[in-house]
Amino acid sequence: MRRSVLVTGMLFGLAVLGATFTTDPRWAIAWISIALGGLAAAASVGWSIPSLIAPRGQVGTVGGIMNFFNNPMGAVAPTVTGLIVAATQSFADAFATAAAVLVVGIIFYVFVLGKIEPIDEGYSSAAIAKSGPTVRN
């Protein structure tokens, strides 16, 4: 169920392509609004994944790692958008680039992510620390 909400929201995000094919600002706003609505629905599921997969006591660590890799994209995306618009004098290619990145994300969620299930607590550093040192013969 979660994966279907996530992927469906991301598919709605592809509505941004509609904005690349119109010169009417009202239609561009409509397409972008549909895309952002879909992505907003998908985002809540994406942010719930750390709480679903992290071992007990490690949700903050998994969420922090996710944040660490997501936040730089908050700087890269507008920079790339600005560079594309400066080079082409149009947002059409920037929207198409965003859609291409979104397609890659959809492919990863559908084919690479696998089953969303908790990570075995045996892999957690806290569980290893509680059990003490391991002696090998």
Secondary structure, DSSP 8 states (H G I E B T S, - for coil): -HHHHHHHHHHHHTTHHHHHT---HHHHHHHHHHHHHHHHHHHHHHHHHHHHHS-TT-HHHHHHHHHHHHHHHHHHHHHHHHHHHHHHSSSHHHHHHHHHHHHHHHHIIIIIS-------GGGSHHHHHHH------
